[in-house]
Amino acid sequence: MAPIGLTDVAVTDFVLNQRNGVKGLVDVISPKTLPSRYVQLPEKRVTPEKLMIEATTTGKGGSLAPVIPVIDVSDWNNPNVAEEIYDASTTLGFFQIVNHGVSLDEQNKLRGVGRAFFDLSAEEKKRYWEESSVSETASYMTSFKPSMEAKLEWRDALKFDFKNRYDQVDFAATWPTVCRDEVVKHSDNMKPIGKKILEILMKNLNARMVEKTLMGSLRMNINYYPKCPEPKLAVGTGRHCDMNTLTLLLQDDIIGTLYARCGDKWLHVPPVMGALVVNIGDVLQILSNDRYKSAEHLVMANQFLSRVSFAYYLGPGYDSVIEPLREVLQNGEKPLYKATKYADYMKYYFGRPHSAGNKTIESVKLH
C-alpha cells in the first residue's frame, strides 16, 4: 500500500472510511508524529500538574493521593470484604479485587486471543466493522463516537453484547472464531463475581438483589491501544463515567495507563498482577441516590508498548426503569434522579462523545 499524507482528510479516510482503525494507521503508515486528528485540545490533556502525587510521598504543592484499595475476596463471607467494598464504592468508586478465582493462565490466554483478533488481516477485521458487521452482537470499531469527535481516541475496540446469551443456543456463532470461546468463558467467569459484589452493595442499602435491574444486560469490550508516537498529546480513551451498573476490567498487567478522577486531579489505577479493577457505574449512583459514586476515568496513551484490556459491563435489562430505590428513600429522603428507562439512558450516552465527560447522569438529575 502506498503511503498516505497525514492530513486530517487522509487520516480520516484511511482510519474510518477504509476501516483500518488506528492499529492499521500504526502498522501501515507508522507515523513519527501524532496526526492532528488525534492531537487533543490542551484543556483535555492530562498534564503532570493534573496528576495526584503518590500516597507514599509528600511532594511540594501536590495533592496526596489516596490508595486504590486492593481487596482479597478469597472469602466472600468475610464481613471485612463487604466493608472494604462498601467503603471504596462510597468514596473513590474504584477498587481492585484479587483471589477472585480467575487464574493467571486464564487471564493470559484471554489477553492472547484478544491480541490475536487485532493481529488479523485488515480484510478479516473489516467483516466486523460496526456499521456492517456480519454479527448482530459483535462489532469492531475505533475511537468512541468518530462521527461526533473533533479529536479521535487512540484506541480500537471489539464489542460484544450478551443480550441473547440465554435466548439462543448459537448466540456467539457469528463472533470471530479467534477469540469467541475465550470471550464466552470470560463472561461466564465475570458474571458470578459481579453478582457477589452487587449482592454486597445491595445489602448495604437494605435493598433486594434484583438481577434484571442490576445485571439484566451484559456487554464486553476488548480495547486495543497501539503504541503512540506522542502520547502526551493524545488520549487512549477519553474521560467518561460508565453508564451501567458495575464494570469489571482486566487491564494490562504491565502498562498502567488507567486514571480515575479524584477531586480536580487524576489518580493512577496501577496494574496489580492477577487483579480485576472494579468501578461503579451511573446506574448504581442513581439507584443509591448518590451513596455510591460513579467515578470519571480515562486511559492515557503509551509510546513504547501496545496495550489490551477487557471491560465487562453489567447493566440493567434494556427495558428496566432506573430510579432511586424505595429502600433508600423510605426515611423521607428526597430522590435526586427522575425515573428513566435504561434503553433511553443508553441512547443518550451513546449519542455523545467521551469529550462530554460525565454529563450523562446530569440529564436525569432532579433540580
C-alpha positions in Angstrom: 0.0 0.0 0.0 1.3 3.4 -0.9 2.0 5.8 1.9 -0.6 8.5 2.6 -0.2 12.0 3.7 -1.1 12.7 7.3 -3.7 15.4 6.6 -7.0 15.2 8.5 -8.8 14.2 5.4 -6.4 11.4 4.5 -6.2 10.1 8.1 -10.0 10.1 8.4 -10.4 8.3 5.1 -7.8 5.6 5.9 -8.8 5.0 9.6 -12.6 5.4 9.3 -13.8 5.2 5.7 -11.4 2.4 4.7 -12.0 0.8 8.1 -8.3 0.3 9.1 -8.6 1.6 12.6 -5.8 3.3 14.5 -3.8 0.0 14.6 -3.9 0.0 10.8 -2.5 3.5 10.8 0.4 2.4 13.1 1.1 -0.8 11.2 0.9 0.6 7.7 1.8 4.3 8.0 4.0 4.2 11.2 3.6 8.0 11.8 6.6 9.6 13.6 4.4 12.4 14.9 0.8 12.3 16.0 -1.7 13.1 13.2 -3.6 16.3 14.1 -6.9 14.4 14.1 -5.6 12.7 17.3 -4.0 15.8 19.0 -6.3 16.6 21.9 -7.1 20.1 22.8 -4.8 21.5 25.5 -7.6 21.6 28.1 -8.4 17.9 27.5 -4.8 16.7 28.0 -3.7 15.1 31.3 -0.5 17.1 32.1 1.7 16.3 35.1 0.2 19.1 37.3 -3.2 17.3 36.9 -1.9 14.1 38.4 -2.1 13.2 42.0 1.2 12.6 43.9 1.6 9.0 45.0 0.3 8.3 48.5 3.8 7.4 49.8 5.2 10.9 49.0 4.6 14.4 50.2 5.6 16.3 47.2 5.6 20.1 47.3 2.3 21.7 46.4 0.7 18.5 45.3 -2.4 16.6 46.4 -1.7 13.5 48.4 -3.3 10.6 46.5 -5.5 8.0 48.3 -4.7 4.4 47.6 -6.9 2.4 45.2 -7.9 -0.4 47.5 -6.8 -4.0 46.6 -9.4 -6.3 48.3 -8.8 -10.0 48.9 -12.1 -11.7 48.1 -11.0 -15.3 48.7 -13.7 -15.4 51.4 -16.7 -13.5 50.2 -18.5 -14.1 53.5 -15.8 -12.3 55.5 -17.5 -9.1 56.8 -14.3 -7.2 56.2 -14.6 -7.8 52.5 -18.1 -6.3 52.4 -16.9 -3.3 54.5 -14.0 -2.6 52.1 -16.1 -2.9 49.0 -18.7 -0.6 50.5 -16.1 2.0 51.6 -14.5 2.1 48.2 -17.9 2.3 46.4 -19.0 5.3 48.5 -15.7 7.2 48.2 -13.5 6.6 45.1 -15.9 4.4 43.1 -12.8 2.3 42.2 -11.2 -0.7 43.8 -9.3 -3.9 42.7 -10.0 -7.5 43.7 -7.6 -10.4 44.0 -8.1 -14.1 44.7 -11.4 -14.0 42.8 -11.0 -17.4 41.2 -9.9 -16.5 37.7 -6.3 -17.8 37.3 -3.4 -16.0 35.7 -3.3 -18.7 33.0 -6.9 -17.9 32.1 -6.2 -14.2 32.1 -3.1 -14.5 29.9 -5.0 -16.8 27.5 -7.7 -14.1 27.2 -5.1 -11.4 26.5 -3.5 -13.6 23.9 -6.7 -14.2 21.9 -7.6 -10.5 22.3 -4.4 -9.5 20.6 -4.9 -12.3 18.0 -8.1 -10.6 16.8 -6.3 -7.3 16.3 -3.5 -9.1 14.6 -5.9 -10.5 11.9 -5.6 -9.1 8.4 -7.4 -5.9 7.7 -9.9 -7.6 5.5 -10.8 -10.1 8.1 -11.3 -7.5 10.8 -13.4 -5.3 8.4 -16.0 -8.0 8.3 -17.0 -6.9 11.8 -16.9 -3.2 11.3 -19.7 -1.8 13.4 -21.8 -0.3 10.6 -21.9 -3.5 8.6 -20.8 -6.3 10.9 -21.5 -9.9 9.9 -22.7 -10.3 13.5 -25.6 -8.6 15.2 -23.9 -8.8 18.6 -20.2 -8.3 17.8 -18.7 -5.3 16.2 -15.2 -3.8 15.6 -14.7 0.0 15.9 -12.3 2.8 16.5 -12.5 5.7 19.0 -15.9 6.1 20.7 -18.1 8.3 18.5 -15.9 9.2 15.5 -18.8 11.0 13.7 -19.1 13.5 16.5 -15.5 13.7 17.8 -13.3 16.6 16.7 -10.4 14.7 18.1 -10.2 10.9 17.9 -9.2 8.5 20.7 -6.0 6.4 20.1 -8.0 3.1 20.5 -9.7 0.3 18.6 -12.2 -2.0 20.2 -14.1 -5.2 19.6 -17.5 -5.1 21.3 -19.8 -7.9 22.3 -23.4 -7.9 23.5 -24.5 -10.8 25.5 -28.2 -9.8 25.5 -29.2 -13.1 23.8 -26.9 -15.2 25.9 -29.7 -17.4 27.2 -32.2 -16.9 24.5 -30.4 -18.6 21.7 -28.0 -21.5 21.8 -25.8 -20.2 19.0 -25.7 -16.6 20.2 -22.0 -16.4 19.5 -22.0 -18.3 16.3 -21.1 -15.2 14.2 -18.4 -14.0 16.6 -14.7 -14.1 15.5 -13.5 -17.6 16.0 -10.1 -16.5 17.0 -11.4 -15.3 20.4 -15.1 -16.5 20.6 -14.7 -19.3 23.1 -12.5 -17.4 25.5 -14.8 -14.4 25.4 -17.8 -16.6 26.3 -15.8 -18.2 29.1 -14.7 -14.8 30.4 -18.4 -13.7 30.6 -19.2 -16.9 32.5 -16.3 -16.2 34.9 -17.2 -12.5 35.4 -21.0 -12.8 35.9 -20.9 -14.6 39.3 -18.1 -12.2 40.5 -20.2 -9.2 39.6 -23.3 -10.7 41.2 -21.4 -11.2 44.5 -20.3 -7.6 44.5 -23.8 -6.3 43.7 -25.2 -8.5 46.5 -22.9 -6.8 49.0 -23.7 -3.3 47.7 -27.5 -4.0 47.8 -27.3 -5.5 51.3 -25.7 -2.3 52.5 -28.7 -0.4 51.1 -31.1 -2.9 52.8 -32.4 -3.5 49.2 -33.2 -6.7 47.4 -30.9 -8.1 44.7 -33.0 -7.9 41.6 -30.9 -9.4 38.8 -32.9 -7.9 35.9 -32.5 -4.4 37.3 -28.8 -4.8 38.2 -27.4 -7.2 35.6 -30.1 -7.9 33.1 -27.7 -6.9 30.3 -24.1 -7.9 29.8 -21.6 -6.4 27.4 -17.9 -6.6 26.9 -15.2 -4.6 25.1 -11.8 -5.8 24.1 -9.8 -2.5 23.9 -6.6 -2.3 21.9 -4.2 0.7 22.4 -1.4 0.8 19.8 2.0 2.4 20.5 1.6 6.2 20.2 4.3 8.5 18.8 3.4 11.4 21.0 1.3 10.1 23.9 1.3 13.4 25.8 -0.8 14.9 23.1 -3.2 12.0 22.7 -5.7 10.1 24.8 -6.4 6.4 24.7 -9.9 6.6 26.0 -11.3 10.0 26.8 -12.7 11.0 30.2 -16.1 9.5 30.9 -18.2 7.7 33.5 -19.6 4.2 32.8 -23.3 4.3 32.2 -24.0 0.8 33.5 -24.2 -0.7 37.0 -20.8 -2.2 37.5 -17.7 -2.7 35.4 -15.1 -5.4 35.8 -11.9 -4.6 34.0 -9.0 -6.9 33.2 -6.3 -4.4 32.4 -2.8 -4.9 31.1 -0.6 -6.4 33.8 2.5 -4.3 32.8 1.4 -1.0 31.4 -0.7 1.2 33.7 -2.4 4.0 31.8 -5.8 3.9 33.6 -6.6 7.0 35.7 -9.6 7.8 37.9 -10.8 11.3 38.8 -10.3 12.3 42.4 -11.4 15.8 43.0 -9.9 18.0 40.4 -7.0 15.7 39.7 -6.4 12.2 38.2 -5.3 9.2 40.3 -3.4 6.3 38.8 -5.0 2.8 38.9 -1.8 0.7 38.9 -1.6 -2.8 37.4 -1.8 -5.5 40.0 -0.9 -9.0 39.0 -4.0 -11.1 38.7 -6.4 -8.4 39.8 -9.6 -7.2 38.4 -10.4 -3.5 38.5 -13.9 -2.7 39.6 -15.7 0.6 39.2 -19.1 1.9 39.9 -21.3 3.0 37.1 -24.0 5.7 36.8 -26.9 3.2 37.4 -25.6 2.4 40.9 -25.2 6.0 41.7 -28.8 6.6 40.6 -30.2 3.6 42.5 -28.3 4.5 45.7 -29.3 8.2 45.4 -25.7 9.2 45.3 -24.4 6.9 48.1 -22.3 5.0 45.5 -20.0 7.1 43.3 -19.7 6.7 39.5 -16.1 7.8 39.0 -14.9 9.6 35.9 -11.9 7.9 34.4 -9.7 7.8 31.3 -6.9 5.9 29.6 -3.7 7.5 28.5 -1.6 6.5 25.5 1.8 4.8 25.7 4.8 5.4 23.5 6.7 2.1 23.9 4.2 -0.8 24.1 0.7 -1.6 22.8 -1.9 -2.4 25.5 -5.0 -4.6 25.6 -7.8 -4.6 28.2 -11.1 -6.3 28.7 -14.0 -4.3 30.1 -17.0 -6.4 31.2 -20.2 -4.3 31.8 -23.1 -5.4 34.0 -26.2 -3.3 33.4 -30.0 -3.3 33.8 -32.2 -5.0 31.3 -32.8 -2.6 28.5 -36.5 -2.1 29.4 -35.8 -1.6 33.1 -36.6 1.7 34.7 -33.8 3.1 36.8 -34.5 5.5 39.7 -33.5 5.8 43.4 -34.5 2.6 45.3 -37.5 2.9 47.6 -35.5 1.3 50.3 -33.1 4.2 50.1 -35.9 6.8 50.3 -38.0 5.1 52.9 -37.0 7.5 55.7 -38.2 10.5 53.7 -35.0 11.2 51.7 -35.8 13.2 48.5 -34.9 11.4 45.2 -32.1 13.1 43.3 -32.9 11.5 39.9 -36.0 11.0 37.8 -37.2 7.6 36.6 -35.7 6.7 33.3 -35.8 3.7 31.0 -32.4 2.2 30.7 -32.6 1.9 26.9 -33.2 5.7 26.8 -30.3 6.4 29.0 -28.1 4.2 26.8 -29.3 6.1 23.7 -28.4 9.4 25.2 -25.0 8.1 26.4 -24.0 6.7 23.1 -25.3 9.7 21.3 -22.5 11.9 22.7 -18.7 11.8 22.5 -16.5 11.0 25.5 -15.3 14.6 25.5 -18.6 15.5 27.0 -17.3 13.9 30.2 -19.6 12.8 33.0 -22.7 14.8 31.9 -25.0 11.9 31.1 -26.1 11.5 34.7 -26.9 15.2 34.9 -29.6 14.6 32.2 -31.7 12.6 34.7 -31.0 14.7 37.8 -33.9 16.5 39.5 -33.1 20.1 40.1 
